[in-house]
């Protein structure tokens, strides 16, 4: 479903997974603020600042997730008239061509259109996506060139929320263990700690993989197909790699989910022909 630039996939599993993300984020925020920090039970400025930091991380994580869910990941535009590639492709059925290189335009026989280099077809979305990394059920959307920034920021701010929650719970247990408290407080705090550890490990692993893939200019599909580059790329090379995914504006804007990345559209060759593409 595409409405005024917003996309929404009607995958039941994706919708359930996305709803679970919001429930877990809100649970972590409320439990940390009202049962660990115990905001509201005193007029301490320190507790107010602790609660404010947690709320800021929550807002940043929620906004990043919403942008990742509803943003166009980089869908390749469909041709207004279906293109018949059968006559060109049948000639090459017996000749198994190698996969397209990272600079070649290719043909998608499912979408029946040409697609830019490094585009891949998603079976869930039933569309080709520019620089598609994978289809993520947690955002109910593909992770592609145009929403990668939001997906990565969601991982980053969720990971920081988990780390902050672990620190708060650890400090609370260190200094207040054994003090009289309700069973409900203890159970909620233990659940928060387990949630923070599990999802902290998950977001750290995924964001670490996404960081390495971006710096070496390979997404998950390309790493599987072509393998990693021969050697590590220097700073002057990997900074432009990050800019191709997060936008070419100020680097400070890379950390703000409200700012859309300025990524130009690919320009197809004027003489593109089905017999010349893979």
BANUPA-467912 format. One record per residue (C-alpha): x, y, z; residue number from 1. Coordinates in pm, 1 decimal. Example, Ala and Ser with C-alpha at 12.3 -4.5 7.8 and 13.67 -1.06 7.14 Angstrom:
<recs>
REC          u          v          w     n
REC     1230.0     -450.0      780.0     1
REC     1367.0     -106.0      714.0     2
</recs>
This chain:
<recs>
REC          u          v          w     n
REC        0.0        0.0        0.0     1
REC      146.8      334.8     -107.9     2
REC      -31.2      652.9        0.6     3
REC      113.4     1004.5      -42.6     4
REC      471.0      882.1      -24.8     5
REC      405.2      649.7      269.9     6
REC      422.7      272.6      237.6     7
REC      247.6        8.2      445.4     8
REC      288.7     -364.5      395.5     9
REC      -15.6     -570.2      491.0    10
REC      185.6     -863.4      621.2    11
REC       16.1     -993.1      941.7    12
REC      345.5    -1113.3     1090.7    13
REC      507.7     -777.6     1018.2    14
REC      219.8     -583.9     1175.9    15
REC      233.2     -801.7     1489.8    16
REC      613.0     -767.3     1512.3    17
REC      592.0     -391.2     1469.4    18
REC      327.5     -365.2     1742.4    19
REC      547.7     -570.8     1975.4    20
REC      831.4     -322.0     1923.0    21
REC      615.5      -32.9     2045.8    22
REC      490.5     -232.0     2345.6    23
REC      844.4     -329.2     2449.0    24
REC      979.1       23.3     2406.3    25
REC      697.6      178.1     2609.1    26
REC      726.9      -88.7     2877.3    27
REC     1099.4      -27.4     2909.9    28
REC     1056.5      348.6     2933.1    29
REC      772.5      346.7     3189.1    30
REC      926.8       77.4     3406.3    31
REC     1267.2      245.8     3411.8    32
REC     1123.3      588.9     3489.0    33
REC      857.9      504.3     3747.9    34
REC      991.0      184.2     3910.1    35
REC     1370.6      215.0     3883.5    36
REC     1437.2      589.1     3879.8    37
REC     1116.0      635.0     4083.2    38
REC     1044.8      968.4     3920.5    39
REC      762.3     1157.9     4087.8    40
REC      829.2     1025.8     4438.6    41
REC     1065.4     1314.8     4513.3    42
REC     1163.7     1654.4     4374.7    43
REC     1520.3     1546.5     4298.2    44
REC     1670.1     1727.6     3998.2    45
REC     1894.9     1426.6     3935.7    46
REC     1596.3     1193.1     3897.2    47
REC     1430.5     1443.0     3665.9    48
REC     1736.9     1450.0     3440.4    49
REC     1758.3     1068.8     3442.1    50
REC     1392.9     1039.4     3344.7    51
REC     1431.0     1307.7     3077.7    52
REC     1721.2     1120.5     2916.1    53
REC     1516.9      801.2     2901.1    54
REC     1223.2      986.2     2743.1    55
REC     1451.7     1149.1     2484.3    56
REC     1594.8      811.1     2383.2    57
REC     1241.1      670.0     2361.7    58
REC     1122.5      950.8     2133.2    59
REC     1426.3      916.0     1907.3    60
REC     1379.7      537.4     1885.9    61
REC     1006.0      568.5     1813.8    62
REC     1050.4      836.1     1547.1    63
REC     1329.2      635.9     1382.0    64
REC     1114.8      323.8     1381.5    65
REC      809.9      501.5     1242.7    66
REC     1017.5      653.7      962.7    67
REC     1168.8      312.6      882.9    68
REC      822.3      150.9      877.0    69
REC      641.0      404.1      659.5    70
REC      922.4      537.7      437.8    71
REC      979.6      420.6       83.3    72
REC     1286.6      194.9      111.0    73
REC     1380.5      274.3     -249.1    74
REC     1122.8       98.0     -462.0    75
REC     1220.4       87.5     -828.3    76
REC      938.8      257.8    -1022.6    77
REC      722.5       19.5    -1220.7    78
REC      688.1       75.1    -1592.2    79
REC      346.5      219.3    -1686.2    80
REC      330.5      -44.6    -1959.0    81
REC      460.5     -394.8    -1900.6    82
REC      773.9     -472.1    -2097.3    83
REC      798.5     -811.4    -2264.4    84
REC     1150.6     -944.4    -2217.0    85
REC     1067.3    -1300.5    -2322.2    86
REC     1220.4    -1282.1    -2668.8    87
REC     1549.3    -1146.7    -2533.2    88
REC     1569.1    -1365.7    -2228.1    89
REC     1480.5    -1691.4    -2403.4    90
REC     1799.5    -1659.0    -2606.5    91
REC     2002.4    -1669.7    -2289.5    92
REC     1812.3    -1947.6    -2110.0    93
REC     2069.7    -2205.0    -2213.7    94
REC     2352.8    -1964.1    -2137.8    95
REC     2354.6    -1911.2    -1766.7    96
REC     2475.8    -1558.3    -1721.5    97
REC     2671.1    -1464.3    -1408.6    98
REC     2494.7    -1240.0    -1157.9    99
REC     2503.0     -870.0    -1250.3   100
REC     2798.9     -672.3    -1128.6   101
REC     2760.2     -383.1     -886.3   102
REC     2762.1     -132.1    -1172.2   103
REC     2526.3     -298.9    -1421.8   104
REC     2158.9     -229.3    -1478.0   105
REC     1955.3     -550.5    -1481.6   106
REC     1611.9     -681.9    -1571.2   107
REC     1354.0     -799.2    -1317.9   108
REC     1122.2    -1047.8    -1488.8   109
REC      881.5    -1034.6    -1192.8   110
REC      837.4     -655.5    -1199.6   111
REC      891.4     -656.1    -1578.8   112
REC     1110.7     -350.1    -1567.5   113
REC     1471.7     -237.7    -1570.6   114
REC     1631.7     -180.4    -1232.4   115
REC     1938.5       19.1    -1123.9   116
REC     2264.0     -145.0    -1016.9   117
REC     2256.9     -319.9     -676.9   118
REC     1876.8     -348.1     -676.6   119
REC     1708.7     -671.0     -569.5   120
REC     1356.3     -811.0     -577.9   121
REC     1177.4     -859.7     -245.1   122
REC      931.1    -1147.1     -236.8   123
REC      744.5     -997.5       59.0   124
REC      697.7     -650.7      -90.4   125
REC      676.7     -788.2     -446.4   126
REC      888.9     -495.8     -563.0   127
REC     1251.3     -430.7     -651.4   128
REC     1435.8     -219.7     -395.8   129
REC     1746.7      -10.9     -450.4   130
REC     2042.0     -146.9     -249.5   131
REC     1812.0     -383.4      -61.5   132
REC     1974.1     -535.9      246.1   133
REC     1691.4     -756.2      375.9   134
REC     1320.9     -755.4      458.3   135
REC     1286.4     -688.2      830.6   136
REC      968.9     -806.1     1010.6   137
REC     1043.4     -568.3     1301.3   138
REC      977.2     -270.2     1074.8   139
REC      740.7     -455.7      839.8   140
REC      937.8     -316.3      549.4   141
REC     1246.1     -369.2      340.0   142
REC     1572.8     -212.0      447.9   143
REC     1689.8      -26.7      138.4   144
REC     1885.7      278.3       39.5   145
REC     1617.0      534.4      127.0   146
REC     1522.6      408.2      474.9   147
REC     1853.2      257.7      587.6   148
REC     1930.0      568.6      793.3   149
REC     1607.0      533.6      993.8   150
REC     1658.8      160.7     1045.6   151
REC     2012.8      213.4     1171.3   152
REC     1906.2      498.4     1403.1   153
REC     1631.0      277.0     1543.1   154
REC     1892.2       12.8     1627.3   155
REC     2124.0      277.0     1772.5   156
REC     1872.4      447.5     2001.5   157
REC     1710.0      119.8     2106.0   158
REC     2053.5      -14.9     2195.3   159
REC     2126.8      298.6     2400.1   160
REC     1793.1      258.7     2579.5   161
REC     1883.8      -99.5     2665.8   162
REC     2229.9       -0.5     2789.5   163
REC     2086.9      283.8     2997.8   164
REC     1823.7       53.0     3148.5   165
REC     2088.5     -206.0     3240.3   166
REC     2296.8       63.9     3412.3   167
REC     1996.5      200.6     3603.1   168
REC     1880.3     -142.2     3721.0   169
REC     2233.9     -245.2     3817.7   170
REC     2281.9       70.8     4025.5   171
REC     1940.2       27.9     4185.5   172
REC     2012.6     -332.9     4282.7   173
REC     2360.8     -241.4     4409.4   174
REC     2248.8       32.0     4647.4   175
REC     1892.8      -72.6     4732.0   176
REC     1903.3     -454.4     4727.2   177
REC     1720.0     -599.6     5024.5   178
REC     1524.1     -287.1     5102.5   179
REC     1153.8     -328.2     5153.8   180
REC      963.2     -306.9     4829.9   181
REC      658.9     -457.1     4669.0   182
REC      673.3     -781.8     4475.9   183
REC      533.2     -600.8     4171.4   184
REC      828.9     -360.5     4167.9   185
REC     1074.6     -648.9     4182.4   186
REC      904.8     -849.3     3906.7   187
REC      877.3     -549.1     3674.5   188
REC     1241.7     -459.0     3731.6   189
REC     1361.6     -815.0     3664.4   190
REC     1158.7     -828.7     3340.7   191
REC     1305.9     -493.5     3236.9   192
REC     1658.7     -618.3     3300.0   193
REC     1603.4     -936.5     3097.4   194
REC     1441.2     -740.2     2813.7   195
REC     1726.6     -487.6     2808.3   196
REC     1993.9     -758.4     2800.8   197
REC     1828.6     -964.9     2525.9   198
REC     1734.0     -678.3     2298.1   199
REC     2057.3     -496.5     2373.8   200
REC     2252.3     -796.9     2246.8   201
REC     2026.4     -825.2     1942.1   202
REC     2047.0     -457.2     1841.6   203
REC     2421.9     -449.7     1902.9   204
REC     2479.4     -751.6     1679.0   205
REC     2257.3     -622.3     1397.5   206
REC     2386.0     -263.7     1412.7   207
REC     2743.8     -392.8     1420.1   208
REC     2680.0     -596.1     1106.9   209
REC     2510.7     -300.9      936.0   210
REC     2800.7      -72.9     1027.5   211
REC     3062.2     -309.4      886.2   212
REC     2857.1     -365.5      570.6   213
REC     2816.9        8.6      514.4   214
REC     3182.1       91.0      571.5   215
REC     3296.9     -174.2      324.4   216
REC     3017.3      -80.8       78.6   217
REC     2840.5     -417.3       84.6   218
REC     2489.9     -505.9      199.6   219
REC     2381.6     -849.5      320.7   220
REC     2284.5     -976.0      -25.9   221
REC     2606.1     -849.9     -183.1   222
REC     2823.3     -998.4       90.1   223
REC     2664.1    -1335.9       22.4   224
REC     2692.3    -1301.7     -355.6   225
REC     3027.8    -1126.3     -400.2   226
REC     3193.7    -1164.1      -60.6   227
REC     3371.7     -890.6      135.1   228
REC     3612.8     -652.3      -39.7   229
REC     3972.8     -759.8      -68.6   230
REC     4103.6     -513.0      186.4   231
REC     3973.4     -263.9      441.1   232
REC     3882.7       69.8      289.4   233
REC     4043.8      384.0      433.1   234
REC     3861.5      675.0      595.0   235
REC     3846.0      881.1      276.9   236
REC     3664.3      590.2      111.3   237
REC     3421.8      474.4      379.7   238
REC     3295.2      822.1      464.0   239
REC     3140.9      857.0      116.8   240
REC     3000.7      505.8      163.9   241
REC     2813.4      625.5      472.1   242
REC     2697.6      937.0      286.7   243
REC     2539.5      723.9       11.6   244
REC     2312.2      566.8      275.6   245
REC     2259.8      853.1      524.6   246
REC     2257.2     1150.4      287.3   247
REC     2508.1     1405.0      167.4   248
REC     2416.1     1684.9      407.5   249
REC     2580.0     1773.5      736.6   250
REC     2711.2     1473.9      930.1   251
REC     2527.8     1596.7     1240.3   252
REC     2199.9     1541.3     1054.1   253
REC     2284.0     1171.3     1021.6   254
REC     2180.1     1129.3     1387.6   255
REC     1843.5     1303.6     1352.4   256
REC     1558.5     1080.0     1230.6   257
REC     1338.0     1377.4     1141.2   258
REC     1569.5     1480.5      855.3   259
REC     1534.7     1283.6      532.1   260
REC     1857.5     1176.3      359.7   261
REC     1923.0     1359.8       34.7   262
REC     2001.3     1072.4     -202.6   263
REC     1977.4     1135.0     -577.8   264
REC     1783.3      898.3     -801.6   265
REC     1984.0      677.3    -1038.8   266
REC     1986.3      787.6    -1401.2   267
REC     1939.4      502.7    -1653.3   268
REC     2143.8      489.4    -1973.7   269
REC     1959.1      630.8    -2271.2   270
REC     2025.6      326.2    -2486.8   271
REC     1921.8       60.3    -2235.0   272
REC     1816.0     -264.9    -2401.8   273
REC     1708.4     -598.0    -2254.7   274
REC     1968.2     -787.9    -2452.4   275
REC     2244.4     -580.4    -2293.2   276
REC     2149.8     -639.3    -1933.1   277
REC     2158.6     -941.5    -1704.9   278
</recs>
